[in-house]
Amino acid sequence: MENNEDKRFADEETAINAAFAELSESYINSRHRKKVELITKAFNFARQAHKGVRRHSGEPYIMHPLAVALIVSKEMGLGSTSICAALLHDVVEDTDYTVEDIRNLFGDKIADIVNGLTKIAGGVFGAHASEQAENFKKLLLTMSEDIRVILIKIADRLHNMRTLEFMQVNKQYKIAGETLYIYAPIAYRLGLSKIKTELENLSFKYEHPEEFNRISKKIEKTQRDRNILYAEFTQPICEQLDQMGFDYRILSRVKTPYSIWNKMQKKHVAFEDIFDILAVRIIFTPREGKDENNECFNIYIALTKLYNAHPDRLRDWVNKPRTNGYKALHATFMSKRGEWIEVQIRSEKMNEVAEQGIAAHWKYKDMGETSNDDQLENWLHTIKEILDDPQPNALDFLDTIKLNLYATEIFVFTPKGEIKTMPQNCTALDLAYSIHTFLGNHCIGAKVNHRLVPMNHQLQSGDQVEILTSNTSRLDESWLSFVTTAKARSKIQAALRRQQRLLQNEGEEKLNAFLKQEGLSNYMGNVEKLWRFHKLNDRDELLAAIGKGTITLGPEDKDALLGNKKFSFQSFFSFNRDKKKEEKETEKHENVDRKQTINLTEESLNTKYIIADCCHPIPGDDVLGYYDDDKHIVIHKRSCPTANTLKSSHGDRILAAKWETHKQLYFAVPIQIKGIDGMGVLHKITAIIYQQLNANIQKINIESNNGIFEGTFWINVHDVEDVKTICNNLKKIENIKAIARIG
């Protein structure tokens, strides 16, 4: 037994030393200044600090910081400061060492980064807030001072995702959901496209394992045909580039299972209907004396002589890079087989920036080359503005930060011809706030291409926009329903909170005057009676309603406070009854073992659990459970946008869940059908559903316009297989052109 222990210890020491050797080699082979002694010192310190601690996988804990540091060095291309911070990133959180200890040994920069990476104790949002949102906010606060904080955090998250198999199932859902909701979009925003793609795919693997395996097998099964297509398509290209004297390499890029699944969900199509699984990437070194931007177009022109180009699918990110710094020329060509193939043309430098994002920007900037940092600086400035005006609600905060991380850019012009980069689907009001907060708060509309439009008008690339304002305009809560940018949303919410505070102050004055006039005191009991009497949620809501004038205090309020003993007793009884119920629910909530998977049976769905209205999950869907604020367990689809937000903000409330209904229950599922209108189409649809499939239609909503019909059918089904059967049978009707389940 002792010999086995000694052998295991020796093997682990060998593995640790090998991992550090790989890290050292990666750093030594980089272009950074060589500070091997500092990195060795950080490694030895972290190794000693984590001595005897193991991860869920059973390996020594130090292997995790080593893996994170290797990602930082090899996959992000960062230098010694970042590598040391990566090695030390868990020391303060998991051991007795403090930030000051790190500062004394390794200096201010490394200590500040480690501090930014350390989870916090204490609140920003308040006692009832989400710890996840708190920690993410701290991360952003530090990131706005040093971008390396978020880069190391993304590396940390990437390694955690690579080793997620060792975590409990409910923890897997929490971490995968948080990754997809927050970290993958930020990786994209910072230009880390390769890491972003891996984060998405790993999240998909753990959230939807069956779908992941099914699509992976289909990709593998069709690989041989793609290899033949790739060889046939690229051979003439190689010959052409050789003739032109290019030093180049051509790679095939195959869509990941997540990317394919995502497209299947959005377009409501099958795997076989995805035609852009294969893309070709040409990476070249500019010929001597030639500009790399012009070389992209030279290659494009050469390809148009070989294949027909799609006229509407040329994407010029060479002259107008994406806001994350990505540069390339994307074009789509028709192969000899009659299939469209996307070709991405980029230089070696462009490719490095696409792979390593902001880290590559720094490197080229240090080498004396210009770097496209303005867009990043603008984004960081927006983050700072949001952080300077904190939102009390954790979910609103996360949603605001997430806005635009994935948005496609458009270009619009001011009346003076100045170009502005904005996210696709933005409105005139978004543009107003991007220029100046005052302009946004006083916006009443806009002129787009000299035509008067409302402030919710969606802008298109190339529009010339003049914002119209008025000093008498009043900001409205409805504006939040159509703005799309983080800056606009945060500024509107801040202004609304200021308005609310003014209304509350005015309401408090009116309330005090009323109580004084009636000879009553303003102690909390009286105020509580009033907001309960008006069926409001709290004191602030009462004061705002009084200030706004929606509640006018009068005799009924006096009766509620003085004369109506029945009311007072009922309120007291109701309050105590609700309190006892809440205590009972809390006790039940705390007694549930969150490590266990809950079984969704016929009995439990009728008595214990609630089916979410936002996504309408049914047996066969990948689902999870969530404890809401009322201590109910709500069942969501794992892919539900609401569930993704909850996983990112209240991950400790997530439960693993599985169906055990065995076709016992019926669930109403909305199915959307579109097609060509004609005599008897509706009869054919209902005949198939009723007669062939013996399913019951609960509700129908159908419209026809210019020969095209669109309808939503709420059909009672047992599970996902029933839905597939219904859809497959309905597709056989000639007039039906599209059919998909909603939610």
N, C-alpha and C positions, 0 to 999 in steps of 0.2 A: 504493500500500500504506500509506504514511504517512498519507495523507488518510483512509483507512478506519479506521486506528487512532485518529486524532484524533476522528473522528466517533463512534466507539464510546465513547471516553472522555467526550466531551461528552454523549452520550445517557445514559451511566451516571450522570454527575453530576446531570443533570436528574432522573433516576429517584430518586436518593438524596434530593435536595432536596424532591422531590414527596412522598416517603414521610415525611420529617420534618415537612413542612407538614401532612400528614394527621394525624400523631401530635399535633402542637401544637394543631391545631384540635379534636381529640377531647378533649384535656386542658382547653383553655380553655372548652369548652362544658360541662364537668362541674361538679359542685358543690364540688369541692375548692378549697382555698386555692391561689392561683395562684403557683407557683414556676417560672415559665417559664425564668428565667435558669439555675437549677440543672439543669433537663432539657437545655437547650441546651449547657451545659458538659459534661454526661455524654455527649451525642451527639457533640460535637466530639472529646472524648477518645477515645471508642470508635472513631470514624471514623479517627482518626490511628493508633490502635493496630492496627487490622485492615487498614491501607492495603496494597494490593497482593495481598491474600489473596482467593481465590475459593472459592465453594461448589462442590459437585458439579454443580450446574446451570449453572455458568459465570458466575453473577452475582457482583458484589462481595460480600464476606462481611458487610459492614455492613448489608446488606439484611435479614439474618436477625435481628440484635438489634432493628432497627427494627420488623420484623414482630411479634416477641415483645412488644415494648413497646406496640404498638398493640393487641394482644390483651388485655394487662394493663389498658390504659386503657379501650378501647372495649367489650370483651366481658366484662370482669370488674369494671370500674368502680373500679379502684384508683387511688391518688394518686401524688404526685411521687416518694416514696421507692421505691415499687415500680417505677415507670417507669424511674427512673435505674438501679436494680439490674438491670432487664431489659436496658437498653442496654449495661450493663457485664458481663453475666453470663458471657461467654466470654473476657474480657480476661485474667484471671489464668491460666486454663487454657491459652490459645492464644498468649499473647505473653510478653514478658519482664517485664511489670509484676507486682507482688506485691500481696497483700491489704493490706499496710502502705501501699503507694502509694495504693491506693483510699481507705484510712482517712484518710490525710493530706489528700487532695483533697476527699473527699465525706463524711467523718464516720463514726462507729462503726456506725450503723444500716445504712447502705448497704453498708459493708465486710463486716459480719457476714452479711448476706443473700448477697452475692456469694461469700463464703467457703463458705457452706452449699451453694451451687449449683455449686461447683468440685469436680470429681472428685478423688478422693484417690489418693495413692501410699502404699503400705504397707498392712498388713493388720489387720483386726479379727477375722476368722475363722481366720486362719492362712495359711501359705504355699500350701496347696493349695486355698484357697477361691475362690469366684467373685468376680471383680472387680465384676460387676454388683451382687451382693448387698452388697458392701462400700460401693459408692457410694450405694446406696439407703439403707443404714443411716446413713451420714453425713447424708444428706438428711433423714432422720427425726429424727436427733439435733438438727439445727438447727431443723427444723420445730416440734419440741415447745417451742422457745423463741420462735419467730416464724413464725406460720402462713403469712406471705407467701412464705416460701421455697418451699413446696410449690405455692402458687398460681402463682408465676413458672415453676417447673419444669413444671407442667402446660401453661402457655402455650407454653413452649419445645417441649415434646413435640407440642403441637397443630400448631405451624408445621412441625416436622420431618415430621409425618404428612402435612401438606398438600403437602409437596415430596418425598415418599418415592419418587416415580417415577424420580428421578435416582440412586438407590442400587442397588447390586448386589442380585440376587435373594435370596441368602442373608441379606444385611443387612436386606432388607425383611421377611423372615420373623422375624428376631430382634427388630427394632424393633416390628413389628406385634403379635407375640406378647406382648412385654413390655408394650406399651400396653394390650392387652386384659386381661392378667392383673393388672397393678398400677395403671396410671395412670387408666384409665376407672373402676374401682371407687372410687379415691380422689376423683376428680372428682365422682362420685355422692355420696360420703360428705360432701363439702364443699358439696353443694347446687348444683353446676355442671351442671345437667341437660342444657342445650343442648350444652355442650362434651363432656360424657360421651357423648352420643348421636353426635356427630360423630367422636369418637375410635373408638367401636365400629364405626361404619360404614366409616371409612377402613381400620381394621384388617381388616375383613371383605373389603374391596375388594382388598387386596394378598395376603391369605392364600387367598382363594377367588375369584379373578377371574371364572371362568366362571359360578359360582353367582351372584355379584354382578350380572353383566351379564344373566343369565337372569331373575332376580327384578326387576331394574330395568326391563327391557323389559315384563314382565308388569304392573308397577305403572303404567307409562306407557300400556299398551294398555287398561287398565281405568279410566283416569283420567276419561274422559268420563262413564261411568256414575256414578262417585262424585260428580262435579260436579253432575249432575242430582239425585242423592239428597240431597246437601248443601243445594242450593237449596230443594228441596221440604221438607226437614226444618227448616231454619232460618227460613223465611219466617214461620210462625206464631209462632215464638219472638221474632223481631224485633218483630212487631206487639204481642205481650204486653209486652215490655220497654219499648217506646215508651209504651204506655198507663200503665205504672207509673212513668214519668218517669226512667228510668235513662240515664246517660251510659255507653255500653258499646261494645265491639267484639266481633265473633264471628269466630273463625278456624277453619279446618279443619286438623286434624293427621293426617297420613298416616304410618303406620308406615314406618320405614326398611327397606331391604333386609336389614340385619343383624337387626333385630328380628323381621322376618317369618321369616327363615331359622332363627333361634334357636328360634322357636316351632314351626316345622316339625320341627326336630330333637327337641325335647323332647316334643312331642305325637305325633310320627310321623304327620304329616298332610301333604297336598299344599297348594300355594299356594291352590288353589280352595277349600280347606276352612277357610281363615283368614277369619273373619267380622268381625274388629274392626280391619281395616286403616284405616278412617276413624273419627276421633273429632272431636268439636266442643268448642272451648274458648271459654267466655264470660268476657271480662275486663271488669270494670266499675269505676266510681268510686262509692263509697257515696253515697247521697243525703244531703243536709245533715242533720246531727244523728243519723244512723243509724250503728250499729255494723257494721263490715265483716263480722264473723262471722255476725251475724244476717241480714245482707243476702244472704249465700250461701244460707241456708235459705229466705229469702223468694223468691229466684229459683227454687230447687228446687221449692217448693210450687206456684209459678206454672206450672212445666213439667209437674207431675203432672196439671194440669187439661187439658193438651194431649195428653200421651202417657202410656201405661201404663209405670210404672217397674218394673224388675226388683227383686223383694223382697230378694234376697240379694246385690245388687251396689252397695249404697250404702257409700261409703268416706269416713268423716268424718275428714279430716286438718286440719280447721279447729280443732276443740276439742282434738284430740290430734295435733299436728304430727309428721311423721316426725323421726327423730333428726338428719337433715341440715337441719332447719328448714323443710322443704317444707310449705306450707299450701294446701289446696284442698278442695273438696267434689266427689267423683266419683260420678256416678250413671249408670245405664244405662237407656235408654228404647227402647220398641218403635216403630219408624217406621211410617208408613202402608203401607210396602211389605212389612212383616213382618220387617224386619231390626233387630237390636239395635245401638244406637249409644251409645257412651260420651260423656257430657257432663262436661267439667271446668269447674267454676265457681270463679273466683278474682278477687280485687280486683287493681287495678293494682300495689299494693304487694306482694301475694302473688306476682304474676307476676314482678316484678323480683327478689324473693328466689329464686324458682324458677329464673330465668335466671342470676343472678349469685352465688347461694349466700351463702357467709360474707361476701363483700365487701359485699353489700347489707345484711347484718345490721349490719356496722360503721357503714355510712352512716346507717341509721335510729337506731342507738344514739347516734351523734354528734349527731343532731337531737333528742335528748332522749326518744326512744321506747324502750319496753322491747324487749329482744331475747332470743330463745330460745337463749342460749349455753350453758346447762347441759349439754345433751347433747354438744355439741362439746367442752366442757371435760372431761367424763367420758371421751370417746374419746381425747383427747390425753393424759389422765392414764394411761389403759390403755397407750398407746404408750410413755409414759415408763417405766412399770413393766416392760414387756417389754425396753426398751433397758437398763434398770438391771440386768437379769439376763440377759446376752447368751447366746444359744444357739450352741454350737460348730458346728452344721450350718447351712449357708447356705440350703438348701432348706427346712428346718424353720422357719427364721427368716422367710422370705418367706411360707410358708403360714400361719404364725401371724399375721403382720401382715394378710394378705389376709382372714382370717376375718371374717365379719360386715359387710364393706364393702357388700355388696349385700343383706344380710338384710332381710326384711320384719319389722316390729316387732309384738310382742304386748304386752299389759298384764296383769301379774299383781299380786296383793296379798299383803302380809305378814300375819301373824296380827293385827297391830294396825291393819290397813287401809291401810298405806302403799302407794302405787302404785309399781311397778317396771317400767320399759320394758326388754324383752328381745327378742332376735331370734327369729323364728319357728323352730320345731323345736328350741328349746333344751330342756335337761333340768333336773331338779331340782338336779343337781350344778353346772350352769352358774350357776344362781341363787345357790347357796351361795357360789361363788367371787366372784360379783359383789358380794355383801354384805361378805364378809371372807375373806381367805386361810385363816385358822384354821378357819373354818366349813367351807370346802371340803375342807381336808386331813383333817378329822375327821368328815366326813359319812358316815352309814351308811344314809340313806334320807330319806324326807320324808312329811308328811301333806298331801295335796292335797284340798282341800274335805273335810277331816276323815277322809279315807280313806288308809290306809297304802299307800305305793308305794315301789318301789326307786329308787335314785338316778339310774338311767338313764331314768326316766319322762319322756316328752315333755310339756311344759306347753302349755296352751291359754289363749287370751286370756280373762281373767276369773277364772282359777283363784286360789284363796287357798292359799298354800303356807307350811308350817312345816317348816324344815329340822331333821332329827334328827341328833345327833352323839354320838360316844363317844370318850373319851380313849385308848381301847385300839385304835381302828381303825387299820389300816395301809394307806397309799396304795398303789395297784396300777397297773402299766403299762397294764392293760386299760381303765382309765378314759379313756385317750386315744382309744379307739375310739368313744366315744359323746358326748363333750363337743363343743359346737359353737362356743363363744366363744373369742376370742383370749386373753382374760384367764385363763380356766380352763385352756386348753391350756398357756400359758406357765408358770403356777404349778405345774401338775402336772409338767411337764418339769423345772422348777427343783428341785422336791422330790425327783424321781426321781434327778436328778444328785447331790443331797446324799446320798441313800440309797446311791447307787453309790459315792460317795467314802468313806463310812463302811465299806461292805463291802470296798472295796479296801484301806483301812487295816487292817481286821481280817485280810484275806487276806494282806497283806504280813507281818503279825506271825506268822501261822501258817506261811507259807513260810520266813521267816527261822529260826523255831524248828526246822522240819523239816531245813533245810540244815545248821544248827548241830549237830543231833542226829546227822546222817549224816556229819559232818566235811567238808561241802562248802561252797564259797564261793557267794555270791549274785551273782557277776559276770553281766553281761548275757547271755553265751553260754549259761549254764546255764538262765536264765529263758526264753530264746528256745527252747531245746530242749524245755522243758516245755510252753509254749503250742502249739508245733508238734505235740508228742506227743499232746496232747489235742484237736488239730484246731481250735484257736481262732484268732482273728485277730490278737491282740496281747497285750502284757503286762497291760494294764488289764483285759481280759476274763478273763485267767487269775486275777488277784488277786480280782476280784469273785466269780468262781465258787468260789474257795477260801473267801472270806469268807462266802458264802451257804451253803456246805456241799454244793453240787452236785458239787464235786471234793474228795475226801479223799486227801491225799498219802500214798503208801505204798510198798511194795517195787517195784511196777512203775515208779514214777517214779524210784526210785533206779537201777533197771536201765537206764532210758532215759538217765540222766545218766552212769552209770559202766560198767555191765557189757555193754550191748548195742552193741558196736562197729558191727554191721551197721546198727542204727538211726541211729547218728551219721553213718555214711558216707552212708546213703541220704538222710538229712535234708540233709546238705551237698550231695550231688549234686542232689537235688531243688531246693534253694534256688538253686544256681548255674544249673541248667537253666532254672528259672522266670525268673531274672534276665536270662539271655541272650535268652529268648523275649520278655520285656518290653522289652528294649532294641531287639530287632528290630521289635516291634510299634510302639514309639515312633518308630523311624526311619521306618517305613511311614506312620505317622500324620502325621509332620511333613512328609513329601514330597508329601502330597495337596494339590492346589491347591483351596483352599476357595472360590475365586471361581467355579470351574467347576461346572456342573450335572452331577450323577452320573446315569448312565443305568442304569435297573433292567432288565437283560436276564435271560433264562433262566439264562445262565451265571453272571452276577454274583450273582444271588439264591441260587444254589446254593453259591457259593464265597466271596463277599466280604461280603455284607450279611445282616443279621438282621431278620426281620419282628417288630415289637413285639407282645407278647402282650396288652398293655393295650388296644389299639384295633383289632387285626387288619386292617391296611390291605390293600387289594387294588387291582389296576389299575383306573384310573378315579377313585380317591380322590386328593384333593390331599394330597401327602406331602412330607416333608423327611427329611434324614438327620441323625443325631446321633452324635458320637464319645463313647462312654461311657468310664468309668474304665479298662475293660479294653482300650481302644483298638479296640473293634469299632465298626462303623457300623451303627446300629440305625435302621430305617425306621419312622417314625410318621406317622399322619394329622396334618395340620396343625391340625385341630380337637381333637386328643386332649388331655385335661386334663394328662396327664404331659408332653406336648410343650410345652404352654403354660408349665408351670413351668420346664422346661429352657430355653426361649427367654428367660425372665426372669432366669435365674440363670447360665446358661452359653451365652450367645448366640454366643460366639466359636467354639463347636463345631458350630454349625448349618450344614448344607449344603443347597443346593437339589437337588431330585431329581425325575426324571420317569420314567414307565413306558415300557419298550420291549419288552414281552413278547409282544404280537401273538397273544393267545389260545394261548400255548404251554404255560403252567403252570396247574395247578389250585390253588385256595386254599380252605380250609375256612372257611365263613362262618356264624356263628350267626344264625338268623332266628327271631324269637319270633312265635308265632301264638296268638291268643285267640279264643274263640267259644263258641257254644252246642253242648253235647255232644249227640250223637245217633248212631244206628246208621250205620255206614259212613263217618263223617267222616274218620277216620284213613286209611281205604282211598282215599278221594277225593283226599286230600292227597298221599299217596305215589304214586298213579297219575299225577297231573299232573306231579309232579317226575320220576318215572322214565320214564313212557311218552311224555308229550307233549313234555317238555323234555330228556329224555335226560341228566338230571343224577343224580349219585350222592349218596345220603345217608350221611354218615359216622357220625352218632350222633343218637339221638332221646332227649329227656327230656320226658315228658308226664304231666300230672296232671289229674284231673277232680274237681270238688267242687261239689255242689248244682246240677248241670246245666250248669256252666261249665267248659270245659277251657282249659288253658294249657300250651303246649309250646314247647320250643326244639329246632330242627332244624339240625344242622350239615351244610351242603350244599356239595359241591365245585363251585366256579364258576371261570370264567376272569377275570371282571371285574365292575364295577358294573352294566353293561348286563344281564349274566346275572341278577343279583340283582333288578333292576327287572322283568325279564321273568317271573321266578318269582313275585314278589310280585303283579304285575298279574294273572297267571293264577289264583293262589290266591284272590285277592279275589272271583273269580267264584263261588266256592263259597258257597252261601246262608248256611250256619251260621257262616262266618268273619266276625268283627266287627272285628278289628284284626290287622295284620301289619306287622312292622318288623324291619329289620336291627339287631342289637345291636352296639354299639361304634362 
